[in-house]
Amino acid sequence: MLGQLASVGEGAIGKLAQNPVTHRALEGAMQVKERVEKLVNGLESLEQRMTAVEQRLDALEKPKRRATTTKSTTAAKTTA
């Protein structure tokens, strides 16, 4: 019984593969899949670049913050 179901399933898949409409639909689905993969890879690349820019920005901002706090405490000491 399972063998008969398997052969019927294989026959149905074979008929679908031979159908030109089904064939075009599968080709279209594969093209969409490839485009989505390219898009995801592009987004991953942008995310990596953005992370690098954020790290560089953080590195540039940190010395300014320290210098500002040092100046304010120095100014407060001289006033007192």
Order of alpha helices (4+ residues) and beta strands (2+ residues): alpha-alpha
